[in-house]
Amino acid sequence: MSDTSQGPGWWMASDNKWYPPELAPQSQPQAQPLPAYPYAGHKLAAQVQQHPVTVSPWGRLGAYVLEAVLVTVTLGIGWLIWAAIIASQGQTPAKRILGHRVVMQDTGQTAGFARMFWVRGLLAGLVASVAIPITLGILLFMPFWDKNNENIWDKVSGTRVVPS
């Protein structure tokens, strides 16, 4: 132990003292936490992007039904307030209850309030409100035939729904 380094390999401990190489603690590689879905920056990111883990079609259909029930029970106003509070977390009230989250297709980051409200809610909602009646409601079942379980809202807004 010394107050100054005595050569190569000497290391400084938390007590600000220098110790010889033979007393160095064995360095343990620390596990790196995985980044958020879809593991952006990871060497397998491209593969994960091609085959994303998304909510099943039945989970999506259940969310539609639960969303309708919640809107009815809260007279719409309660649902709007609840949705405004949690939209920045990429969720709607039904998605929160069911453990789903909306993420951006290109980055995998959680969709923020602006994407959830303006793009997914208003723009995609407008497209869906025209397209769904024209198809006699068949588009509501789109996640059943889409390879990524996406619906028209996802396609228009560039998002996908994943488990939280």
Secondary structure, 3 states (H helix, E strand, C coil): CECCCCCCCCEECCCCCEECHHHCCCCCCCCCCCCCCCCCCCCCHHHHHHCCCCCCHHHHHHHHHHHHHHHHHCCCHHHHHHHHHHHHHCCCHHHHHHCEEEEECCCCCECCHHHHHHHHHHHHHHHHHHHHHHCCCHHHHHHHCCCCCCCHHHHHHCEEEEEC
